[in-house]
Amino acid sequence: MKKTLSLLLLILSAALSTPTSASVVEFEFNLEFSGGEEPSGTAPWMVVSFDDQGTPGSVQMTLSTSGLSGSESLSS
């Protein structure tokens, strides 16, 4: 009983001392695959980020095309 209680207290203290934070995952794309010419801007031409913002059950997706210029655009 004493060992079990000590183990539970150790697990609880480890869990409470572990910092929690939001996670962000980013993917950079620099490959032209549609058969056209490569964009004139600097790579990566598109960045996709997924951010859970520390909220369980939700994710925000952001598309950034700062590497594209002029009439270049992103389409699905």
BADREN-135076 format. One record per residue (C-alpha): residue number from 0; x, y, z. Coordinates in nm, 4 decimals. Layout:
BEGIN
    n         u         v         w
  NUM         X         Y         Z
...
// end
This chain:
BEGIN
    n         u         v         w
    0    0.0000    0.0000    0.0000
    1    0.2806    0.2401    0.0918
    2    0.4660    0.1620   -0.2344
    3    0.1488    0.2100   -0.4373
    4    0.0784    0.5468   -0.2761
    5    0.4381    0.6596   -0.3311
    6    0.4208    0.5547   -0.6965
    7    0.0903    0.7390   -0.7487
    8    0.2321    1.0541   -0.5877
    9    0.5412    1.0324   -0.8089
   10    0.3300    0.9951   -1.1236
   11    0.1011    1.2814   -1.0190
   12    0.3897    1.5161   -0.9435
   13    0.5560    1.4318   -1.2778
   14    0.2306    1.4956   -1.4638
   15    0.1738    1.8293   -1.2925
   16    0.5296    1.9484   -1.3466
   17    0.5247    1.8735   -1.7202
   18    0.4659    2.1979   -1.9111
   19    0.1830    2.2013   -2.1613
   20    0.1939    2.4029   -2.4798
   21    0.0241    2.4400   -2.8127
   22    0.1769    2.2554   -3.1047
   23    0.2431    2.4034   -3.4473
   24    0.3467    2.1929   -3.7455
   25    0.4647    2.3591   -4.0685
   26    0.5249    2.2153   -4.4135
   27    0.7178    2.4126   -4.6769
   28    0.6499    2.3426   -5.0452
   29    0.9036    2.4281   -5.3144
   30    0.8213    2.1795   -5.5905
   31    0.6314    2.2738   -5.9077
   32    0.4220    1.9699   -6.0004
   33    0.1469    2.1053   -6.2287
   34    0.3639    2.1010   -6.5413
   35    0.4026    2.4779   -6.5534
   36    0.7036    2.6971   -6.4938
   37    0.8461    2.7404   -6.1455
   38    0.7246    3.0540   -5.9651
   39    0.9544    3.3554   -5.9976
   40    0.9658    3.4236   -5.6224
   41    1.1974    3.2592   -5.3734
   42    1.1175    2.9152   -5.2346
   43    0.9323    2.7965   -5.0390
   44    0.6425    2.9161   -5.2486
   45    0.3815    2.7909   -5.0054
   46    0.3852    2.7180   -4.6329
   47    0.1041    2.5248   -4.4648
   48    0.0827    2.5412   -4.0863
   49   -0.1412    2.3479   -3.8491
   50   -0.1891    2.4997   -3.5016
   51   -0.3950    2.3444   -3.2226
   52   -0.3740    2.6728   -3.0261
   53   -0.3824    2.4719   -2.7054
   54   -0.7504    2.3942   -2.7558
   55   -0.8416    2.0258   -2.7484
   56   -1.0451    1.9106   -3.0480
   57   -0.9657    2.1994   -3.2825
   58   -0.6962    2.2846   -3.5366
   59   -0.6347    2.5998   -3.7384
   60   -0.4820    2.5570   -4.0847
   61   -0.3056    2.8535   -4.2469
   62   -0.1798    2.8739   -4.6064
   63    0.0918    3.1290   -4.6772
   64    0.2045    3.2044   -5.0319
   65    0.4617    3.4766   -4.9650
   66    0.6999    3.3133   -5.2172
   67    0.4612    3.3808   -5.5061
   68    0.4624    3.7074   -5.6974
   69    0.2592    3.8963   -5.9558
   70   -0.0171    3.6895   -6.1139
   71    0.0989    3.3636   -5.9505
   72   -0.1600    3.2090   -5.7221
   73   -0.2548    2.8959   -5.5330
   74   -0.5582    2.6953   -5.6378
   75   -0.6986    2.3587   -5.5448
// end
